[in-house]
Amino acid sequence: MRIHLREDLLPPSLSGPIRVDSYGLPRYWLTAWVALDGAGKSLSTQQRWQASIEKFYLAVERRLGSDCLDSLLADADLKRLATVLEGYFVELRNRGLDEGAGGNQAWREAYQFVRTTLERVLQTPNIPGMDALHERLNKLDKLYSDIKPSYKAGTKTLRALPSAVVEDLDELLYPSSRRNPFRSEDIAYRNFPLYKLLLHEGLRRSEGGILALDAIKEGIDPRTGEVRFWINVSENPYEPHDPRYARPGMKTPLSTRQIPISDELVSLIELYTENYRDHQSHSFLFASQKKKPLSLPMINLIFAKLSERLSVAAKKALWDFRRKESVTPHDLRHTCAVVRLTEFLDAGESMDVALAKLRAFFGWTTDSEMPRHYSRAYFEDRLATVWDRRLDAHIDQLRALESRAE
């Protein structure tokens, strides 16, 4: 069961959602994992891991008749752990066959939790039969580390939104548009630059939510003498305690980055902050009508409302080309990634160099598979094109490529 721990005296790493048993007591080894292994993960990733691990706690209880996973781990009872792992694997496998649902991620995260916890337990001095326990752990690893309860039907390709959808979103979100579903000027002028940041800078939803008011920086380009702007994508250094229930955060340490931003987008953000943001008691760039930091669920609601208001033609294009009925904030990141990769390659970069630049721009780790997915999109996506830096140029270019592809 999940509860939300809130206490101003606690450091941020120890506050937030935790998992408890039926008596309301924290699950010991899961709580230890959150503090020791989960601290470096984003809040959303940490919550996903907690959910996967708790599912394994509950599976152990169903199989053995008692909520005893913490005891099995503390005692390094590898024989019984192997039994419950095998049972859980079969359960996930059968569930996938019956429901068409894959359990690979749930299995991987549950097994990794067991593995790292046992390694931690076996570091305790004076445990009897230490060598035998290590041997059993290695055997357990060989049996379960690489198996998967379900198999993917094919490789996933991440693609850009159709140009008709992007064009319609531009029209819907333009503050003075009669089709804009957000009638308040403050909200309309907030949503437009937020949308442009997600689309043109490829920010994650959570990254847009934690931007500081002074995230936009400027400096002189020593080669040209011109003023250049960039955006610091990082945790807000002025807000050690985020009041939002679902706290946004950086996905990984490498997600912290500085990326260039166009003069036009800077002007849109300044228009919002100087005329429509109003005075706030916090330093986050985007604010709600209640003068609080804009929440992640509210960002989702913005795009849910936009999806409802898409034109018939845009909805048809979204379904025909992407088999989707709605647009999510992350779809804009996918679109930006495909376009940026195309831009790099059309400028004469090799694929290896282009993918390296993509990693830096989007904040992916060196072992992330995301660049590979987007390289497939470059070759397979009929809508890949080069976008000009100007905010009004990308639609014509997408249309031109679509005409060539047809």
KEKE-3310 file (N, C-alpha, C; in steps of 0.2 Angstrom, whole numbers, plus 5000, padded with zeros to 4 digits):
npx = (5004:5002:5008:5009:5023:5026:5035:5043:5055:5062:5074:5073:5076:5071:5057:5041:5032:5030:5030:5019:5015:5000:4998:5002:5015:5031:5038:5052:5065:5061:5060:5073:5079:5074:5080:5094:5096:5087:5087:5095:5086:5073:5058:5046:5051:5056:5044:5038:5047:5045:5032:5033:5041:5033:5023:5029:5031:5018:5015:5023:5017:5005:5009:5016:5008:5010:5016:5031:5042:5052:5058:5063:5073:5081:5086:5093:5088:5090:5085:5071:5068:5071:5061:5050:5053:5053:5039:5033:5038:5032:5019:5018:5021:5010:5000:5003:5001:4987:4981:4988:4997:5013:5026:5039:5046:5041:5046:5060:5063:5059:5067:5080:5079:5078:5091:5101:5098:5101:5114:5118:5115:5123:5135:5136:5146:5152:5142:5136:5141:5145:5152:5145:5132:5135:5138:5126:5119:5125:5121:5108:5107:5112:5101:5090:5093:5093:5081:5065:5048:5039:5038:5043:5033:5039:5052:5051:5047:5049:5040:5038:5025:5011:5011:5000:4994:5003:5002:4988:4989:4997:4988:4978:4983:4989:4988:4979:4970:4954:4950:4956:4955:4957:4952:4956:4967:4980:4982:4982:4993:5003:5002:5006:5020:5025:5021:5029:5041:5042:5040:5050:5062:5062:5059:5056:5040:5041:5053:5050:5041:5049:5058:5067:5063:5073:5079:5082:5097:5109:5123:5138:5142:5158:5163:5155:5151:5138:5123:5118:5106:5102:5096:5095:5092:5088:5087:5077:5087:5082:5072:5071:5061:5048:5031:5022:5011:5014:5030:5040:5055:5073:5077:5088:5106:5113:5103:5103:5107:5113:5105:5103:5092:5079:5078:5065:5058:5062:5057:5044:5043:5047:5037:5026:5031:5033:5021:5010:5012:5012:5014:5022:5024:5034:5048:5047:5045:5033:5017:5001:4984:4981:4992:5002:5016:5015:5007:5011:5000:4991:4997:4995:4982:4980:4984:4975:4964:4967:4968:4955:4950:4955:4955:4944:4952:4965:4963:4961:4973:4981:4976:4977:4991:4998:4990:4984:4973:4974:4985:5000:5011:5024:5024:5028:5041:5046:5043:5052:5064:5065:5066:5077:5087:5086:5090:5103:5109:5106:5114:5126:5132:5139:5130:5134:5140:5129:5120:5127:5127:5113:5111:5117:5109:5096:5098:5101:5107:5123:5121:5108:5095:5087:5092:5095:5082:5076:5085:5080:5068:5071:5074:5063:5051:5039:5037:5049:5059:5068:5068:5067:5074:5066:5050:5039:5042:5042:5030:5028:5039:5038:5026:5031:5040:5031:5025:5035:5037:5025)
npy = (4994:5011:5026:5044:5052:5067:5079:5093:5093:5083:5077:5080:5068:5058:5061:5059:5047:5031:5013:5003:4989:4979:4982:4995:4998:5003:4994:4985:4982:4987:5001:5003:5001:5012:5023:5020:5015:5020:5034:5040:5040:5047:5054:5049:5037:5031:5028:5019:5008:5005:5001:4990:4982:4981:4973:4961:4958:4956:4945:4935:4934:4929:4917:4910:4912:4922:4938:4939:4943:4952:4945:4934:4939:4946:4934:4929:4918:4908:4897:4897:4909:4907:4898:4907:4916:4909:4905:4918:4922:4913:4916:4930:4927:4919:4928:4937:4929:4927:4940:4948:4956:4963:4957:4960:4972:4973:4961:4962:4973:4968:4957:4963:4970:4960:4954:4965:4968:4956:4955:4966:4961:4950:4956:4958:4955:4939:4930:4914:4900:4908:4907:4897:4903:4913:4906:4900:4912:4916:4906:4908:4920:4916:4909:4918:4931:4935:4930:4932:4935:4938:4942:4954:4959:4965:4978:4993:5009:5026:5039:5055:5067:5069:5081:5088:5087:5094:5107:5110:5110:5121:5131:5130:5133:5146:5161:5171:5165:5160:5147:5143:5133:5138:5151:5161:5174:5174:5160:5156:5162:5156:5143:5142:5145:5135:5123:5126:5124:5111:5105:5111:5111:5099:5095:5085:5082:5083:5090:5103:5106:5109:5120:5134:5151:5159:5152:5154:5159:5170:5175:5181:5176:5171:5169:5176:5187:5189:5190:5175:5163:5151:5137:5132:5116:5109:5104:5115:5127:5135:5130:5120:5112:5105:5109:5101:5087:5076:5077:5084:5080:5078:5065:5057:5060:5064:5070:5083:5098:5110:5119:5126:5139:5147:5164:5169:5160:5163:5176:5173:5167:5178:5187:5180:5179:5193:5199:5191:5181:5185:5190:5178:5166:5157:5151:5144:5143:5140:5143:5139:5144:5146:5152:5143:5131:5124:5109:5092:5083:5093:5098:5086:5087:5098:5094:5084:5091:5098:5088:5084:5095:5095:5096:5088:5083:5083:5074:5063:5061:5059:5046:5038:5038:5036:5028:5033:5042:5053:5067:5067:5075:5069:5065:5076:5077:5066:5070:5081:5075:5066:5076:5084:5074:5072:5085:5086:5075:5079:5090:5085:5077:5062:5046:5041:5052:5061:5054:5055:5068:5069:5062:5071:5083:5078:5073:5059:5044:5035:5022:5021:5016:5024:5033:5024:5020:5031:5033:5023:5028:5039:5033:5026:5034:5043:5056:5063:5077:5092:5105:5122:5134:5145:5148:5147:5140:5126:5118:5120:5113:5100:5097:5098:5087:5076:5077:5073:5060:5054)
npz = (5000:4996:5004:5007:5012:5021:5028:5034:5040:5036:5024:5006:4999:5008:5009:5003:4992:5000:5003:5013:5024:5028:5041:5041:5043:5037:5023:5025:5018:5006:5009:5012:5000:4993:4999:4997:4984:4976:4976:4967:4956:4945:4952:4946:4940:4951:4958:4950:4951:4964:4964:4956:4964:4976:4971:4970:4983:4987:4979:4985:4997:4994:4989:5000:5010:5020:5024:5021:5014:5018:5029:5023:5015:5024:5031:5021:5014:5002:4996:4998:4992:4979:4976:4977:4967:4956:4955:4954:4942:4933:4936:4930:4917:4913:4915:4905:4894:4895:4896:4887:4891:4895:4906:4908:4913:4926:4931:4929:4937:4950:4952:4951:4963:4973:4970:4973:4986:4993:4990:4998:5011:5012:5014:5027:5041:5048:5044:5044:5034:5022:5010:5003:5002:4994:4982:4980:4977:4965:4957:4957:4950:4937:4933:4933:4929:4915:4909:4902:4905:4895:4877:4865:4851:4841:4836:4844:4836:4837:4833:4824:4827:4815:4802:4801:4813:4821:4816:4818:4832:4834:4830:4839:4851:4850:4857:4854:4846:4840:4842:4853:4867:4880:4888:4897:4897:4905:4906:4893:4888:4895:4892:4879:4877:4885:4878:4866:4871:4874:4862:4853:4860:4866:4879:4893:4901:4915:4916:4911:4921:4932:4929:4933:4936:4931:4921:4908:4899:4894:4882:4875:4859:4855:4842:4833:4839:4842:4852:4861:4866:4879:4888:4904:4909:4923:4940:4951:4959:4969:4976:4988:4994:4986:4984:4977:4975:4966:4963:4951:4943:4938:4927:4926:4932:4920:4913:4917:4909:4896:4883:4867:4863:4853:4848:4846:4854:4866:4867:4868:4880:4889:4886:4893:4906:4910:4908:4911:4921:4934:4951:4961:4974:4973:4964:4952:4934:4927:4932:4941:4941:4954:4959:4962:4959:4943:4941:4937:4933:4929:4917:4909:4908:4901:4888:4886:4884:4873:4864:4863:4856:4843:4826:4814:4803:4808:4819:4811:4804:4815:4819:4807:4804:4816:4824:4836:4847:4855:4860:4869:4881:4880:4866:4859:4863:4856:4843:4842:4843:4832:4822:4826:4824:4810:4806:4810:4802:4789:4789:4786:4796:4802:4806:4819:4825:4825:4833:4845:4847:4849:4861:4870:4868:4872:4885:4887:4895:4893:4890:4885:4875:4868:4857:4847:4844:4838:4827:4819:4817:4809:4797:4794:4796:4787:4789:4793:4793:4790:4802:4802:4813:4815:4822:4814:4803:4802:4798:4784:4779:4784:4777:4764:4763:4765:4753:4744:4749:4745)
capx = (5000:5006:5006:5014:5026:5027:5038:5048:5061:5065:5077:5069:5077:5067:5050:5037:5028:5033:5025:5018:5011:4993:4998:5004:5022:5035:5042:5059:5070:5059:5062:5080:5081:5072:5086:5101:5097:5082:5088:5097:5081:5068:5052:5042:5055:5057:5038:5037:5051:5042:5026:5035:5043:5028:5019:5032:5029:5011:5015:5026:5012:5000:5012:5018:5003:5012:5019:5037:5048:5058:5062:5067:5079:5086:5089:5096:5085:5090:5081:5064:5068:5071:5055:5045:5054:5050:5032:5031:5040:5026:5013:5019:5021:5003:4996:5004:4997:4980:4979:4991:5001:5020:5028:5046:5049:5040:5050:5067:5064:5058:5073:5085:5078:5081:5098:5105:5096:5105:5121:5119:5114:5129:5141:5136:5151:5151:5136:5138:5140:5145:5154:5139:5127:5137:5138:5119:5117:5127:5117:5101:5108:5112:5094:5085:5095:5092:5075:5059:5041:5035:5043:5040:5032:5043:5055:5047:5049:5046:5039:5035:5018:5010:5012:4993:4992:5007:4999:4982:4991:4999:4983:4974:4987:4990:4984:4973:4966:4947:4949:4960:4951:4959:4950:4959:4974:4985:4983:4984:5000:5007:5002:5009:5028:5026:5020:5034:5047:5041:5040:5056:5068:5062:5059:5051:5035:5044:5058:5046:5038:5054:5062:5067:5061:5079:5082:5085:5103:5112:5130:5140:5146:5165:5165:5151:5150:5131:5120:5115:5102:5102:5091:5097:5088:5091:5083:5077:5091:5079:5066:5073:5055:5043:5025:5017:5011:5019:5035:5044:5062:5077:5076:5095:5110:5115:5098:5105:5110:5112:5103:5102:5085:5079:5076:5058:5055:5064:5052:5037:5043:5047:5030:5022:5034:5033:5014:5004:5014:5010:5018:5021:5028:5039:5052:5046:5044:5026:5012:4994:4979:4981:4998:5006:5019:5011:5007:5011:4993:4988:5000:4992:4975:4980:4985:4969:4959:4969:4966:4947:4948:4959:4951:4943:4957:4970:4962:4961:4980:4984:4974:4980:4998:5001:4985:4983:4967:4976:4992:5003:5017:5030:5024:5031:5048:5047:5044:5058:5070:5066:5067:5084:5092:5086:5093:5110:5111:5106:5119:5132:5135:5138:5125:5137:5141:5122:5117:5131:5124:5106:5112:5119:5103:5090:5100:5101:5113:5127:5118:5101:5093:5083:5095:5094:5075:5075:5088:5075:5062:5074:5074:5056:5046:5038:5037:5055:5061:5072:5064:5070:5074:5060:5044:5033:5044:5042:5025:5029:5044:5035:5022:5035:5043:5026:5023:5040:5036:5019)
capy = (5000:5017:5032:5049:5055:5074:5082:5098:5092:5077:5079:5078:5061:5054:5062:5057:5041:5025:5008:5000:4983:4979:4985:5002:4998:5003:4988:4987:4982:4992:5007:5004:5002:5019:5027:5018:5013:5024:5041:5043:5040:5052:5052:5044:5030:5028:5026:5013:5003:5004:4998:4983:4978:4979:4967:4955:4957:4953:4938:4931:4933:4924:4910:4907:4913:4927:4944:4937:4944:4955:4940:4929:4943:4947:4928:4926:4911:4908:4892:4899:4915:4904:4896:4912:4919:4905:4906:4924:4922:4909:4921:4935:4923:4917:4934:4940:4925:4928:4947:4951:4961:4960:4958:4960:4977:4971:4955:4964:4977:4964:4953:4967:4972:4954:4953:4970:4967:4950:4957:4970:4957:4946:4960:4958:4950:4933:4926:4907:4898:4914:4905:4893:4908:4917:4901:4900:4918:4916:4901:4911:4925:4913:4906:4922:4938:4936:4928:4937:4932:4940:4944:4959:4957:4969:4983:4999:5014:5032:5044:5062:5068:5071:5089:5091:5088:5100:5113:5111:5112:5128:5136:5129:5136:5153:5165:5175:5160:5159:5140:5141:5131:5141:5158:5166:5176:5171:5153:5155:5165:5152:5136:5143:5144:5128:5119:5127:5121:5103:5103:5113:5109:5092:5094:5080:5085:5085:5095:5109:5108:5111:5125:5140:5158:5162:5146:5156:5163:5173:5177:5183:5171:5174:5168:5180:5193:5190:5187:5169:5161:5144:5136:5127:5111:5106:5105:5122:5128:5140:5127:5113:5108:5106:5108:5097:5080:5072:5081:5083:5080:5076:5058:5055:5065:5066:5074:5091:5100:5117:5118:5132:5141:5152:5171:5169:5156:5168:5182:5171:5166:5184:5189:5177:5181:5200:5202:5186:5176:5189:5189:5172:5165:5152:5153:5140:5147:5140:5143:5138:5150:5147:5154:5138:5128:5120:5102:5087:5081:5098:5097:5081:5089:5103:5090:5080:5096:5100:5082:5084:5100:5094:5096:5081:5081:5082:5068:5057:5060:5056:5039:5035:5038:5034:5024:5037:5046:5059:5069:5068:5079:5066:5065:5082:5076:5061:5074:5085:5070:5064:5082:5085:5069:5074:5091:5084:5071:5083:5095:5081:5073:5054:5044:5041:5059:5064:5051:5057:5075:5068:5060:5077:5087:5076:5071:5052:5041:5032:5015:5022:5013:5029:5036:5019:5020:5037:5032:5019:5033:5043:5030:5023:5039:5047:5063:5066:5083:5097:5111:5128:5137:5149:5145:5147:5137:5118:5115:5119:5108:5094:5096:5096:5080:5072:5077:5069:5053:5051)
capz = (5000:4996:5007:5005:5018:5021:5034:5032:5043:5032:5018:5000:4997:5012:5009:4997:4993:5003:5003:5019:5024:5030:5047:5041:5044:5031:5021:5028:5013:5000:5011:5012:4993:4991:5002:4995:4977:4972:4977:4961:4950:4945:4956:4942:4939:4958:4960:4946:4954:4971:4962:4954:4970:4980:4968:4972:4990:4987:4976:4990:5002:4991:4988:5006:5016:5025:5021:5024:5010:5022:5033:5018:5013:5030:5033:5015:5013:4995:4994:4997:4988:4972:4974:4975:4961:4950:4955:4952:4934:4930:4936:4925:4911:4912:4915:4899:4889:4896:4895:4882:4895:4896:4913:4908:4917:4933:4933:4929:4943:4956:4953:4953:4970:4977:4969:4976:4993:4995:4990:5004:5017:5012:5016:5034:5043:5052:5042:5043:5027:5018:5003:5000:5001:4988:4977:4978:4974:4958:4953:4956:4945:4931:4932:4932:4927:4908:4906:4901:4905:4889:4872:4861:4845:4836:4839:4844:4833:4840:4827:4825:4825:4808:4802:4801:4820:4824:4813:4822:4839:4834:4829:4845:4857:4849:4862:4851:4842:4842:4843:4859:4872:4886:4887:4901:4894:4908:4905:4886:4887:4899:4889:4872:4878:4888:4872:4862:4874:4874:4855:4850:4864:4867:4886:4896:4905:4922:4915:4910:4927:4937:4926:4937:4932:4927:4917:4901:4900:4888:4882:4868:4855:4853:4835:4829:4843:4843:4858:4860:4872:4881:4893:4909:4911:4929:4946:4953:4965:4974:4979:4991:4996:4981:4987:4973:4977:4962:4962:4945:4944:4933:4926:4928:4932:4914:4911:4918:4903:4893:4876:4864:4862:4848:4850:4846:4860:4872:4867:4870:4888:4892:4886:4898:4913:4911:4908:4913:4926:4940:4957:4964:4980:4971:4958:4946:4928:4925:4938:4940:4942:4961:4961:4964:4953:4938:4942:4931:4931:4925:4911:4906:4907:4895:4882:4885:4882:4866:4860:4861:4851:4837:4820:4811:4799:4813:4822:4806:4803:4821:4819:4801:4804:4823:4828:4842:4848:4859:4860:4876:4881:4877:4859:4857:4863:4851:4837:4842:4843:4825:4818:4827:4821:4803:4805:4811:4797:4783:4789:4784:4801:4802:4811:4825:4828:4826:4839:4851:4849:4851:4868:4874:4868:4876:4891:4888:4897:4887:4888:4883:4869:4864:4851:4842:4842:4834:4821:4815:4815:4803:4790:4793:4797:4781:4790:4795:4789:4793:4804:4803:4819:4816:4825:4809:4797:4802:4795:4777:4778:4785:4771:4758:4764:4764:4746:4741:4751:4742)
cpx = (5004:5004:5011:5017:5028:5029:5043:5054:5065:5068:5073:5070:5073:5060:5047:5034:5032:5028:5025:5014:5004:4993:5000:5011:5026:5038:5049:5064:5068:5061:5069:5083:5079:5078:5092:5101:5092:5083:5091:5092:5076:5062:5048:5045:5055:5050:5036:5041:5047:5035:5027:5037:5038:5023:5022:5031:5023:5011:5018:5021:5007:5002:5013:5013:5004:5016:5027:5043:5054:5062:5066:5074:5084:5089:5093:5094:5084:5085:5073:5063:5067:5064:5049:5046:5052:5043:5030:5033:5034:5020:5013:5018:5013:4998:4997:5001:4990:4977:4982:4996:5008:5022:5036:5049:5047:5044:5058:5068:5063:5064:5079:5085:5081:5088:5102:5104:5101:5112:5123:5119:5120:5135:5142:5142:5149:5144:5139:5136:5141:5147:5148:5134:5129:5137:5130:5116:5119:5123:5110:5102:5108:5105:5090:5087:5093:5085:5070:5053:5037:5040:5039:5039:5036:5047:5051:5050:5046:5046:5037:5028:5017:5010:5005:4991:4996:5004:4993:4984:4993:4993:4978:4977:4989:4986:4978:4969:4959:4946:4952:4955:4952:4958:4953:4966:4980:4987:4985:4991:5005:5008:5006:5017:5029:5026:5026:5041:5047:5043:5047:5062:5067:5062:5054:5046:5038:5049:5055:5043:5043:5059:5061:5065:5067:5082:5085:5091:5105:5119:5132:5144:5153:5166:5161:5150:5142:5129:5117:5112:5103:5098:5095:5092:5090:5085:5083:5081:5088:5074:5068:5067:5049:5036:5020:5017:5015:5024:5039:5051:5066:5077:5083:5100:5112:5109:5099:5109:5109:5110:5102:5094:5085:5077:5069:5055:5057:5059:5046:5037:5043:5040:5026:5025:5033:5026:5009:5006:5011:5015:5017:5026:5033:5042:5052:5043:5036:5022:5005:4990:4979:4987:5003:5010:5014:5012:5008:5004:4990:4991:4997:4985:4975:4980:4979:4964:4960:4967:4959:4946:4952:4953:4950:4949:4964:4969:4963:4969:4983:4982:4978:4987:5001:4996:4984:4976:4969:4983:4994:5009:5023:5030:5028:5039:5050:5048:5050:5064:5071:5068:5075:5089:5092:5090:5101:5113:5111:5111:5126:5135:5134:5133:5128:5138:5134:5119:5121:5128:5117:5106:5113:5112:5098:5092:5099:5108:5117:5125:5111:5100:5089:5086:5094:5086:5073:5079:5084:5070:5065:5073:5067:5050:5045:5038:5043:5057:5065:5068:5069:5070:5068:5054:5039:5036:5043:5036:5026:5034:5042:5030:5026:5038:5037:5024:5028:5039:5030:5021)
cpy = (5006:5023:5038:5053:5062:5076:5087:5097:5087:5080:5077:5071:5056:5056:5060:5050:5035:5020:5005:4994:4984:4982:4993:5003:4998:4996:4989:4987:4986:4999:5008:5005:5009:5024:5026:5017:5018:5031:5044:5043:5046:5050:5047:5037:5027:5025:5020:5007:5001:4999:4991:4979:4976:4973:4961:4953:4953:4946:4933:4929:4928:4917:4906:4908:4918:4932:4943:4939:4947:4950:4936:4933:4944:4940:4925:4919:4910:4902:4894:4905:4912:4901:4901:4916:4915:4905:4913:4925:4919:4913:4926:4932:4922:4923:4937:4936:4926:4935:4951:4957:4959:4962:4959:4966:4975:4965:4958:4968:4973:4960:4957:4969:4966:4954:4959:4970:4961:4952:4962:4966:4953:4949:4960:4953:4944:4930:4919:4904:4903:4911:4901:4898:4911:4912:4901:4906:4919:4912:4904:4917:4922:4911:4912:4929:4939:4934:4933:4933:4933:4942:4949:4956:4960:4975:4990:5005:5021:5037:5050:5062:5070:5079:5092:5092:5094:5107:5115:5113:5119:5133:5136:5133:5143:5157:5168:5171:5160:5152:5138:5139:5134:5149:5163:5167:5174:5164:5152:5157:5160:5145:5136:5142:5137:5123:5120:5124:5114:5101:5105:5112:5102:5090:5088:5085:5087:5090:5102:5111:5111:5117:5131:5146:5160:5157:5148:5160:5165:5175:5179:5177:5174:5174:5174:5187:5194:5187:5180:5167:5154:5143:5131:5122:5107:5107:5113:5123:5132:5136:5120:5109:5110:5105:5103:5090:5075:5077:5080:5083:5078:5068:5055:5061:5068:5070:5082:5093:5107:5116:5125:5133:5147:5159:5172:5166:5160:5173:5179:5170:5173:5188:5187:5179:5188:5202:5197:5181:5179:5187:5182:5171:5160:5154:5148:5144:5146:5139:5142:5144:5151:5149:5149:5135:5124:5113:5098:5085:5087:5099:5092:5083:5094:5099:5086:5085:5097:5094:5082:5089:5100:5094:5089:5079:5079:5075:5062:5056:5057:5048:5035:5034:5035:5030:5027:5041:5052:5060:5069:5072:5076:5065:5071:5081:5071:5065:5078:5081:5068:5070:5084:5081:5071:5080:5089:5080:5075:5088:5091:5077:5066:5052:5043:5047:5062:5061:5053:5064:5074:5066:5067:5082:5085:5073:5063:5049:5037:5025:5015:5019:5019:5032:5030:5019:5026:5037:5028:5024:5037:5040:5027:5028:5043:5054:5067:5072:5088:5103:5117:5130:5141:5145:5144:5143:5129:5115:5115:5114:5101:5092:5094:5089:5075:5071:5073:5062:5050:5051)
cpz = (5000:5000:5006:5011:5017:5028:5032:5035:5040:5026:5012:4999:5002:5013:5003:4998:4996:5003:5010:5019:5027:5037:5047:5042:5037:5029:5021:5022:5007:5002:5011:5004:4991:4993:4999:4987:4973:4972:4971:4955:4951:4950:4952:4941:4946:4960:4956:4949:4960:4969:4960:4960:4975:4977:4969:4979:4991:4984:4981:4995:5000:4991:4995:5012:5021:5022:5024:5020:5014:5026:5029:5016:5018:5032:5027:5014:5005:4992:4993:4993:4980:4971:4973:4969:4955:4950:4952:4944:4931:4930:4931:4918:4909:4911:4908:4893:4889:4894:4889:4885:4896:4903:4913:4913:4924:4935:4934:4936:4950:4957:4954:4960:4974:4976:4973:4984:4996:4995:4996:5010:5017:5014:5023:5037:5048:5050:5041:5036:5022:5011:5000:4998:4994:4981:4975:4974:4966:4954:4952:4950:4938:4929:4930:4930:4920:4905:4906:4901:4899:4884:4867:4854:4839:4840:4838:4840:4835:4834:4829:4824:4818:4808:4803:4809:4823:4822:4817:4829:4839:4834:4836:4850:4856:4853:4860:4847:4844:4844:4850:4865:4879:4886:4891:4898:4898:4907:4897:4884:4891:4895:4882:4873:4881:4882:4867:4865:4874:4867:4852:4854:4867:4875:4888:4900:4912:4922:4914:4917:4932:4935:4931:4933:4928:4923:4911:4903:4894:4888:4875:4865:4853:4846:4831:4832:4844:4850:4857:4867:4873:4887:4898:4911:4917:4935:4948:4959:4970:4978:4982:4993:4991:4984:4983:4976:4973:4960:4956:4947:4938:4933:4928:4929:4926:4910:4912:4912:4901:4886:4873:4863:4858:4852:4851:4852:4866:4873:4870:4878:4891:4892:4891:4905:4915:4911:4911:4919:4933:4945:4960:4970:4979:4965:4952:4940:4927:4931:4936:4942:4950:4964:4964:4958:4949:4940:4936:4929:4927:4918:4906:4904:4901:4889:4881:4882:4875:4862:4858:4856:4845:4831:4818:4807:4803:4816:4817:4805:4809:4821:4813:4802:4811:4827:4835:4842:4852:4858:4867:4875:4878:4870:4856:4857:4858:4844:4836:4841:4835:4821:4819:4824:4813:4802:4805:4805:4790:4783:4787:4790:4800:4807:4818:4829:4829:4832:4845:4852:4851:4859:4872:4874:4872:4883:4892:4891:4891:4885:4886:4876:4865:4858:4845:4839:4837:4827:4816:4813:4809:4797:4789:4793:4790:4782:4793:4790:4793:4795:4804:4810:4821:4818:4820:4803:4797:4798:4788:4775:4779:4779:4765:4758:4763:4757:4742:4742:4747:4734)
residu = (MET:ARG:ILE:HIS:LEU:ARG:GLU:ASP:LEU:LEU:PRO:PRO:SER:LEU:SER:GLY:PRO:ILE:ARG:VAL:ASP:SER:TYR:GLY:LEU:PRO:ARG:TYR:TRP:LEU:THR:ALA:TRP:VAL:ALA:LEU:ASP:GLY:ALA:GLY:LYS:SER:LEU:SER:THR:GLN:GLN:ARG:TRP:GLN:ALA:SER:ILE:GLU:LYS:PHE:TYR:LEU:ALA:VAL:GLU:ARG:ARG:LEU:GLY:SER:ASP:CYS:LEU:ASP:SER:LEU:LEU:ALA:ASP:ALA:ASP:LEU:LYS:ARG:LEU:ALA:THR:VAL:LEU:GLU:GLY:TYR:PHE:VAL:GLU:LEU:ARG:ASN:ARG:GLY:LEU:ASP:GLU:GLY:ALA:GLY:GLY:ASN:GLN:ALA:TRP:ARG:GLU:ALA:TYR:GLN:PHE:VAL:ARG:THR:THR:LEU:GLU:ARG:VAL:LEU:GLN:THR:PRO:ASN:ILE:PRO:GLY:MET:ASP:ALA:LEU:HIS:GLU:ARG:LEU:ASN:LYS:LEU:ASP:LYS:LEU:TYR:SER:ASP:ILE:LYS:PRO:SER:TYR:LYS:ALA:GLY:THR:LYS:THR:LEU:ARG:ALA:LEU:PRO:SER:ALA:VAL:VAL:GLU:ASP:LEU:ASP:GLU:LEU:LEU:TYR:PRO:SER:SER:ARG:ARG:ASN:PRO:PHE:ARG:SER:GLU:ASP:ILE:ALA:TYR:ARG:ASN:PHE:PRO:LEU:TYR:LYS:LEU:LEU:LEU:HIS:GLU:GLY:LEU:ARG:ARG:SER:GLU:GLY:GLY:ILE:LEU:ALA:LEU:ASP:ALA:ILE:LYS:GLU:GLY:ILE:ASP:PRO:ARG:THR:GLY:GLU:VAL:ARG:PHE:TRP:ILE:ASN:VAL:SER:GLU:ASN:PRO:TYR:GLU:PRO:HIS:ASP:PRO:ARG:TYR:ALA:ARG:PRO:GLY:MET:LYS:THR:PRO:LEU:SER:THR:ARG:GLN:ILE:PRO:ILE:SER:ASP:GLU:LEU:VAL:SER:LEU:ILE:GLU:LEU:TYR:THR:GLU:ASN:TYR:ARG:ASP:HIS:GLN:SER:HIS:SER:PHE:LEU:PHE:ALA:SER:GLN:LYS:LYS:LYS:PRO:LEU:SER:LEU:PRO:MET:ILE:ASN:LEU:ILE:PHE:ALA:LYS:LEU:SER:GLU:ARG:LEU:SER:VAL:ALA:ALA:LYS:LYS:ALA:LEU:TRP:ASP:PHE:ARG:ARG:LYS:GLU:SER:VAL:THR:PRO:HIS:ASP:LEU:ARG:HIS:THR:CYS:ALA:VAL:VAL:ARG:LEU:THR:GLU:PHE:LEU:ASP:ALA:GLY:GLU:SER:MET:ASP:VAL:ALA:LEU:ALA:LYS:LEU:ARG:ALA:PHE:PHE:GLY:TRP:THR:THR:ASP:SER:GLU:MET:PRO:ARG:HIS:TYR:SER:ARG:ALA:TYR:PHE:GLU:ASP:ARG:LEU:ALA:THR:VAL:TRP:ASP:ARG:ARG:LEU:ASP:ALA:HIS:ILE:ASP:GLN:LEU:ARG:ALA:LEU:GLU:SER:ARG:ALA:GLU)
# end
